[in-house]
Amino acid sequence: MPKFKVLMHYPDDTSWEEEPVFDTEEEAEEYGCVCCSEYRTGAEILEMSNPGDYPDDGENADFEIIEIND
């Protein structure tokens, strides 16, 4: 039975495969959305703590769901 993982894509052209393995694509989708939201929140906090050091370029993280055979 297939399992699913989240592959994050960041604005600096790096990618990161998240560790959790999900039983359904819907669970993985929800987790990917949470990761993107946390990325955006972190960027906003960094900009507030050191204005100008972390300019808001408007780019967000994105993700894709990958199917793995477990």
N, C-alpha and C positions, 0 to 999 in steps of 0.2 A: 504494500500500500504506500503511495507516495506521501512524502512529508514536504514541508515548505520552510524556506528561510528567507530572510530579508537581506537584500544587498543594497547598502546605502551608497549614494553618489553625491559627492560634495562639490561645491563651486570651484575648488582648486584642482579639479579633475582627478581626485583620489576616490577610491571606492573602498568600502569596508563591509565584509560579510558578518552580520550579527550572529551571535552564538545561539540564541534560542531556536529550537526546532518546533514547528507547529503542525498540528494534525490537519488543520484546514487552511485553505487559502484566505478565508475571511479573517481568521485569527492573525495571520501574518500581515494582512493588509492593515488591520487595526494597529498592530505593533509598529509598522512602518510609518503610519500617520503620527503616532505618538513620538517616534524618533525625530521626525521632521519638525514637529512642534517644539520639542526640547532644543533642537539645534537653533531654531529661530529665537527662542527665549534666551538661550545662552548668548547669542550674538547681541541681543538688545541689552543684556546686563553688562557685557563687556564694554559696549559703547557708552553706557551710562557711567561706569566706573572710571573710564579713561577716555573722555571725549577726544575724538580725533585719532586715537591709536588704532581703533577698530572701526573704520568707516563703514556705514551701512551701504553696501553696493546694490542692495535689493535682490541679491541672488540667494536662493534657498537650496537646502538639500533636497534630494529627490531619492526615490527608492524603486526597486523592482522586486517582485516576488520570484524566487527561483524554486524549482521543484527538485527535490532530491529523492533518491531511492534509499530507504532505510532498511 
